[in-house]
Amino acid sequence: MTKKIKEQIMAIRDSGETNMLDTRTVQWIANRENYFELVIYLEENSREYWNFIMTGEAPMADEDEED
């Protein structure tokens, strides 16, 4: 999980707009907010996402890109 994806997850969580376990709605909000990295991440890493939501722990990926 990159820092950017973690920030996008936290932004959606902090909005209070949905239950973070409702991944379809999380993905819909991410798409609406142009968090395309998160949209793809949810498709490809659902177990890692669930682990992060339930425990707060996630492996951090190397950040080669900076936006």
Residue pairs with C-beta under 8 A, 6 or more apart in sequence:
1 41
1 45
1 48
1 52
1 58
1 59
1 60
1 61
2 37
2 60
2 61
2 63
3 60
3 63
4 37
4 63
4 67
5 37
5 38
5 41
6 52
6 58
8 30
8 33
8 35
8 37
8 38
9 20
9 26
9 38
9 49
9 52
9 53
11 33
11 35
12 18
12 20
12 26
12 29
12 30
12 33
12 35
12 38
13 20
15 29
17 25
17 29
18 25
18 26
18 29
19 25
20 26
20 53
21 50
21 53
23 42
23 46
23 49
26 38
26 42
27 38
27 39
27 42
27 43
29 35
30 36
30 38
30 39
30 42
31 39
41 49
42 49
48 58
48 59
51 57
51 58
52 58
